Amino acid sequence: MKRRIISFLILSLVCYASFAQKPRVFVLTDIENEPDDAMSYVRFLTYANQFDIEGLIATTSCWQRTKTAEWRLHEITDAYGKVRDNLEIHEKGYPTEAYMHAIIKKGLPVFGKEGLGEGKDSEGSDWLVQSMLKNDTRPLYIQAWGGTNVLAQALYKLQKTQKPADVTRIVKKLRVYTISDQDDTGPWIRKNFPDLFYIVSPGYEENGGGQYHYATWSGISGDIFHGRFTGADTTIVRNKYLDQHVRQNHGALGEKYPQISFLMEGDSPSFMGLINNGLNDPEHPDYGSWGGRYELYIPQFKKYMYEPETRPIWTDTQDEVYSDITKAYHTSNQATIWRWRKAFQNDFFARMDWCVAKTYKEANHPPVISLSHGNTITVKSGANVVLSGKATDPDNNEVNYNWFFYKEVGSLTASRFVLKNPASQEISFTAPKVTEPKTMHFILEVTDNGTPNLTRYQRVIVNVIP
């Protein structure tokens, strides 16, 4: 009977997904192949204070094979310099314009493996090797918005110049997230560095008949099913809405945000999972984040892939998400991103407001959540579990609470587990019966009533034991 009275045993008081240090970030971009890289770079700069940015490298891709466009990175960075001090009013830590210009480099103006091998170093690949060799224990998050031949060459150079044990140690610190395979070096990297942490929807696009519309990252702007967008609200990712909240009356940086040609910001998911919002945990792609959710396995070979995968990679998985648009559940890999769309779009729009709001009071800022227990707890089957949190708002806005069970994450299969009174600060439930240890993930989602509404999270991992 006493076991049923126990609410929970706290295993850890360490705040889950609250980053103790800024993540190190290194970006490879085929900017100017189409508008979406420039769009993503504008969003990226509004979050620049949340990262230690070590490199911005202009690269080629399947769509831009013989040139790079570092000039465009400099042009948008000039605009960032005009709003940087305003951003700093609302959240500290934004890098200077001069620093951002200094870390912009370029790769070779050749496609894929043409830029790989002896004598194929570039200022971009050398800059990346320099970051890899830094005496820094933090992971280095490498994001490829375009082709990956600069990364491939850096790894090639690493093997040629470092001891095998040092190469192994360095590779273990790398975290790669590529927006599909935009040149033929991605499969080469994955095959030759089997221990490299690698997130990708593998495959390439060719004449509109390839992989991109199947990829997880395309959930940033839609969820395509049988050629049609379904499930998510696309209003807030269309040009009309973006004109109002980004391009017009939002300063020099907003003016550099181009019109959509295909999808909005196809590259942004690569860094959205690094934003410190209480939900994201970049070391666990299977936990789900604003950047999507991925699982570790060897995917089946498809005709749009360069070659079969030879080892497990972090790749596409699915979430089942209820849509307020269709009043139905939708299950897809893209839903792992679009389920958060309102929250991440509003968060970006607020930061664009920061670009022109000259005082703190003129803009909205996200709520802050604290739990009354740890982010990881252990309970016994049949125990009464109490989860509790409290939010404060820096602008004194009202806040709304929402607890939900993230059923796709964790090892307990309980697809229709229903929480009572999920809109309360505190919830309780009976721990399910298990015959071996299982995990359940619960998310506390708090949204303020400011303009725009801003959302933050806390995740609680409940270990259920027999």
C-alpha positions in Angstrom: 0.0 0.0 0.0 2.9 2.4 0.8 4.1 2.0 -2.8 0.9 3.5 -4.0 1.3 6.5 -1.8 4.7 7.3 -3.2 4.3 10.0 -5.9 7.7 9.8 -7.4 11.4 9.3 -6.6 13.6 12.0 -8.0 16.6 10.5 -9.8 18.2 13.7 -11.1 17.9 17.4 -10.3 19.6 18.4 -13.5 17.3 20.4 -15.7 16.6 18.5 -18.8 17.1 20.4 -22.1 18.3 23.5 -20.4 21.7 24.0 -22.1 24.5 24.7 -19.6 26.6 26.0 -22.5 26.0 27.4 -25.9 26.3 24.8 -28.7 29.1 25.2 -31.1 27.7 25.6 -34.6 29.3 25.5 -38.1 27.2 26.1 -41.2 27.7 25.0 -44.8 25.3 26.7 -47.2 24.7 26.8 -51.0 23.1 30.2 -50.5 21.7 31.8 -53.7 20.9 28.4 -55.3 17.3 29.5 -54.5 15.8 31.9 -51.9 15.4 29.5 -48.9 19.0 29.6 -47.7 18.9 33.4 -47.4 15.6 33.1 -45.6 17.1 30.5 -43.2 20.1 32.7 -42.6 17.9 35.6 -41.6 16.1 33.4 -39.0 19.5 32.0 -37.9 20.8 35.4 -37.2 17.9 36.3 -34.9 19.0 33.3 -32.8 22.8 34.0 -33.1 23.1 34.7 -29.4 22.1 31.1 -28.6 25.0 29.6 -30.4 28.8 29.8 -30.5 29.0 30.2 -34.3 32.4 29.1 -35.6 32.0 29.2 -39.4 29.7 30.1 -42.2 30.9 28.5 -45.4 29.5 29.2 -48.9 29.4 25.9 -50.8 28.1 24.4 -54.0 25.3 21.9 -54.4 23.5 19.9 -57.1 21.6 23.2 -58.0 24.7 25.4 -57.9 27.7 23.4 -59.2 30.3 25.9 -60.3 30.1 28.9 -58.0 29.7 29.9 -54.4 27.9 33.0 -53.1 29.7 34.2 -49.9 28.9 37.7 -51.0 25.2 37.1 -50.1 26.2 36.0 -46.6 28.1 39.3 -46.2 25.2 41.3 -47.5 22.8 39.8 -45.0 25.3 40.1 -42.3 25.6 43.9 -43.1 21.8 44.1 -42.4 22.2 42.1 -39.2 24.7 44.8 -38.0 22.1 47.4 -38.3 19.7 45.6 -35.9 22.1 43.8 -33.7 22.1 46.3 -30.9 18.3 46.2 -30.9 18.3 42.4 -30.5 20.7 42.8 -27.6 18.2 44.8 -25.7 15.8 41.9 -25.6 18.3 39.0 -25.1 22.0 39.2 -24.4 24.9 37.6 -26.2 24.6 38.5 -29.9 27.9 38.3 -31.7 29.2 41.5 -33.4 28.8 42.1 -37.1 32.6 42.2 -37.4 32.9 38.7 -35.9 30.2 37.3 -38.2 31.9 38.7 -41.3 35.3 37.3 -40.1 34.0 33.7 -40.0 32.4 33.7 -43.5 34.6 31.6 -45.9 34.1 29.7 -49.1 34.5 26.2 -50.5 35.8 25.2 -53.9 33.4 26.2 -56.8 33.1 22.6 -57.9 30.4 19.9 -57.5 30.6 17.1 -54.9 33.6 14.7 -55.2 35.3 17.0 -57.7 36.2 18.9 -54.5 37.4 15.9 -52.6 41.0 14.5 -52.4 44.6 15.5 -52.6 45.0 19.2 -53.4 41.3 20.0 -52.9 41.6 22.0 -49.7 39.7 25.3 -49.6 39.6 28.2 -47.1 36.3 26.7 -46.0 37.5 23.2 -45.4 40.7 24.5 -43.7 38.5 26.6 -41.4 36.4 23.6 -40.5 39.5 21.5 -39.7 40.6 24.3 -37.4 37.3 24.1 -35.6 37.5 20.3 -35.4 41.0 20.6 -33.8 40.0 23.1 -31.1 40.6 22.0 -27.5 36.9 22.2 -26.7 35.0 19.3 -25.1 31.6 20.5 -26.5 30.2 18.8 -29.6 30.5 20.6 -32.9 27.2 20.8 -34.7 27.8 20.9 -38.4 24.8 21.9 -40.5 24.8 21.4 -44.3 22.2 23.5 -46.0 23.7 22.6 -49.3 26.5 20.2 -50.5 28.8 18.5 -48.1 32.1 18.4 -50.0 33.6 20.9 -47.7 32.9 18.6 -44.8 34.1 15.6 -46.8 37.4 17.4 -47.5 37.9 18.4 -43.9 37.5 14.8 -42.8 39.8 13.7 -45.6 42.4 16.2 -44.4 41.9 15.1 -40.8 42.7 11.5 -41.7 45.8 12.5 -43.6 47.3 14.7 -40.9 46.2 13.3 -37.6 46.8 10.0 -35.7 44.0 7.4 -36.0 43.3 7.7 -32.3 42.9 11.4 -32.6 40.7 11.1 -35.7 38.4 8.8 -33.7 38.3 11.2 -30.8 37.6 14.2 -33.0 34.9 12.5 -35.0 33.1 11.5 -31.9 32.6 15.2 -31.1 31.0 16.0 -34.4 27.2 16.2 -34.9 26.1 16.5 -38.6 22.6 17.5 -39.8 22.3 17.7 -43.6 19.3 18.8 -45.6 19.1 15.6 -47.7 22.1 14.8 -50.0 22.8 17.8 -52.2 25.9 16.3 -53.6 27.5 12.9 -53.8 29.9 13.2 -50.9 27.2 12.6 -48.2 27.2 8.8 -48.8 31.0 8.8 -49.0 31.2 10.5 -45.6 28.7 8.1 -44.0 30.5 5.0 -45.4 34.0 6.1 -44.5 33.2 7.5 -41.0 30.8 4.9 -39.7 30.9 6.3 -36.1 30.0 9.9 -37.2 26.7 11.2 -35.7 24.7 12.0 -38.9 21.1 13.2 -39.3 19.7 13.0 -42.8 16.7 12.1 -45.0 19.0 10.4 -47.5 18.6 11.0 -51.2 18.8 13.7 -53.8 16.4 15.6 -56.1 16.4 15.4 -59.8 14.0 17.2 -62.1 11.4 17.4 -59.4 11.2 13.6 -59.1 13.5 12.9 -56.2 13.5 12.8 -52.5 12.9 16.3 -51.2 9.1 16.1 -50.8 9.5 12.9 -48.7 12.1 14.4 -46.4 11.5 15.3 -42.8 12.8 18.8 -43.1 10.1 19.8 -45.6 7.7 19.8 -42.6 9.0 23.3 -41.9 6.5 24.6 -44.6 4.1 21.7 -45.2 3.3 18.0 -45.1 2.9 16.6 -48.5 0.7 13.6 -49.0 -0.2 12.4 -52.5 0.9 15.7 -53.9 -1.1 17.9 -51.5 -0.4 19.7 -48.3 -2.4 18.3 -45.5 -2.6 18.6 -41.7 -0.7 21.7 -40.8 -1.8 25.3 -41.1 0.2 26.8 -44.0 -1.1 30.3 -43.5 1.8 31.4 -41.3 4.4 30.1 -43.8 3.1 32.0 -46.8 4.4 35.2 -48.4 1.5 37.3 -47.3 2.0 36.5 -43.6 5.7 36.7 -43.9 5.4 40.2 -45.5 3.5 41.4 -42.4 5.7 39.8 -39.7 9.2 39.7 -41.3 9.8 41.7 -44.5 7.8 44.9 -43.9 8.5 47.3 -41.0 11.0 45.0 -39.3 14.2 46.7 -40.1 17.2 46.0 -42.4 17.3 42.3 -41.6 13.7 41.7 -42.5 14.2 43.5 -45.8 16.8 40.8 -46.7 14.2 38.0 -46.3 13.3 37.0 -49.9 10.0 35.9 -51.3 9.3 32.1 -51.3 9.9 30.3 -54.6 9.4 26.7 -53.4 9.3 26.0 -49.7 9.9 28.5 -46.9 13.3 28.0 -45.2 14.0 24.4 -46.1 17.3 24.6 -44.2 16.1 26.0 -40.9 15.3 22.6 -39.2 19.1 21.9 -39.0 19.5 24.6 -36.3 16.0 24.8 -34.9 16.7 21.8 -32.7 19.5 23.7 -31.0 17.3 26.5 -29.7 17.2 26.5 -26.0 13.4 26.3 -25.5 13.1 23.4 -23.0 11.9 20.9 -25.5 15.0 20.5 -27.7 17.8 18.1 -26.8 20.3 18.0 -29.7 22.0 14.9 -28.3 18.8 12.9 -28.6 17.3 13.3 -32.1 14.7 10.6 -31.1 13.2 12.9 -28.4 11.7 15.3 -30.9 12.3 19.0 -31.3 11.5 22.0 -33.4 14.0 20.5 -35.9 12.0 17.2 -36.1 12.4 13.7 -34.7 14.7 11.0 -36.0 15.5 7.4 -35.2 18.8 5.5 -35.6 18.6 2.7 -38.2 19.7 1.6 -41.7 17.0 2.9 -44.1 15.8 0.8 -47.0 17.4 1.7 -50.3 15.3 3.9 -52.6 15.8 4.8 -56.2 16.4 8.5 -55.4 19.4 7.6 -53.1 22.9 7.7 -54.4 23.7 4.2 -53.0 22.5 1.9 -50.2 23.3 2.9 -46.7 25.9 0.7 -45.0 25.3 1.6 -41.3 22.7 3.2 -39.0 22.0 6.9 -39.4 19.6 9.2 -37.7 16.8 9.4 -40.2 13.0 9.6 -40.8 10.4 8.5 -38.3 6.8 9.4 -37.7 4.6 11.2 -35.2 0.8 11.1 -35.1 -0.5 14.6 -34.6 -4.0 16.0 -34.4 -4.7 18.8 -36.8 -7.0 21.7 -36.0 -7.3 22.3 -39.7 -8.6 18.9 -40.8 -10.0 17.9 -37.3 -8.2 14.6 -37.8 -5.0 12.8 -36.9 -2.1 12.8 -39.4 0.9 10.5 -39.3 4.1 11.4 -41.1 7.8 12.2 -40.6 7.1 15.8 -41.6 4.5 16.0 -38.8 7.5 15.7 -36.4 8.2 19.3 -37.4 4.9 20.9 -38.3 3.3 19.9 -35.0 5.4 22.8 -33.5 4.9 25.3 -36.4 2.7 27.9 -34.6 5.2 28.0 -31.7 8.4 28.3 -33.8 6.9 30.8 -36.3 5.6 33.0 -33.5 9.0 32.8 -31.8 10.7 34.0 -35.0 8.2 36.8 -35.5 8.8 38.0 -31.9 12.5 38.2 -32.6 11.9 40.1 -35.8 9.9 42.5 -33.6 13.0 42.8 -31.4 14.9 44.1 -34.5 12.9 47.3 -34.3 11.6 47.6 -30.7 14.0 50.0 -29.0 12.9 49.2 -25.5 12.2 45.9 -23.8 8.6 46.8 -23.1 7.8 47.3 -26.7 8.0 43.5 -27.6 7.0 40.1 -26.2 9.4 37.7 -24.6 8.9 34.0 -23.8 7.7 32.6 -20.4 10.1 30.9 -18.1 9.1 27.5 -16.6 10.3 25.8 -13.5 9.4 22.3 -12.3 8.8 21.4 -8.7 10.8 18.2 -9.2 13.5 16.9 -11.5 13.3 16.4 -15.2 13.8 12.7 -14.7 11.9 10.7 -12.1 11.4 7.0 -11.3 8.1 5.5 -10.2 6.8 2.0 -9.6 3.9 0.4 -11.5 0.6 1.4 -9.9 2.1 4.4 -8.1 0.3 7.8 -8.1 2.5 10.1 -10.2 2.3 13.9 -9.7 3.9 16.2 -12.3 4.0 19.9 -11.5 5.4 23.1 -12.9 5.1 26.9 -12.7 5.7 29.6 -15.2 6.5 33.2 -14.9 6.3 35.7 -17.7 8.9 38.6 -18.1 6.2 40.8 -19.6 3.6 40.0 -16.9 1.4 38.3 -19.5 -1.1 35.6 -18.6 0.1 32.1 -19.3 -1.8 28.9 -20.3 -0.6 25.4 -19.3 -0.8 22.2 -21.4 0.6 18.9 -20.3 0.8 16.1 -22.9 2.2 12.6 -23.2 4.6 12.4 -26.1 3.6 8.8 -27.0 6.1 8.3 -29.9 9.1 8.9 -27.6 10.2 6.5 -24.9 9.9 2.7 -24.6 6.4 2.4 -23.2 3.6 1.6 -25.7 0.6 3.5 -24.5 -0.8 5.2 -27.6 -4.1 6.3 -26.1 -2.8 7.3 -22.7 -5.1 10.1 -21.6 -4.2 12.8 -19.0 -6.9 14.3 -16.9 -7.0 18.1 -16.5 -4.0 18.7 -18.9 -4.5 22.5 -18.7 -3.5 22.6 -15.0 -0.1 23.4 -13.4 -0.2 20.0 -11.8 -1.4 16.7 -13.1 -1.5 13.2 -11.7 -1.9 9.7 -13.1 -1.4 6.1 -12.2 1.8 4.6 -13.5 1.0 1.8 -16.0 1.8 -1.8 -15.2 5.1 -3.0 -16.6 7.1 -6.2 -16.4 10.4 -4.5 -17.2 11.6 -0.9 -16.9 10.0 1.5 -19.4 10.2 5.2 -20.1 7.5 7.8 -20.8 8.0 11.4 -21.9 5.7 14.2 -20.8 5.8 17.7 -22.0 4.7 20.8 -20.1 3.9 23.4 -22.7 3.3 27.0 -21.5 2.1 29.8 -23.9 1.6 33.4 -23.0 -1.1 35.7 -24.3 1.3 38.4 -25.6 1.6 39.4 -29.2 2.7 37.1 -30.7 1.9 34.3 -28.3 5.2 32.7 -27.2 5.7 29.1 -26.0 8.3 27.4 -23.8 8.5 23.8 -22.5 9.8 21.4 -19.9 10.2 17.7 -20.5 9.8 15.1 -17.8 11.1 11.6 -18.4 9.3 9.1 -16.2 11.0 5.8 -15.7 8.4 3.2 -14.8 9.8 0.1 -13.0 7.9 -3.2 -11.9 
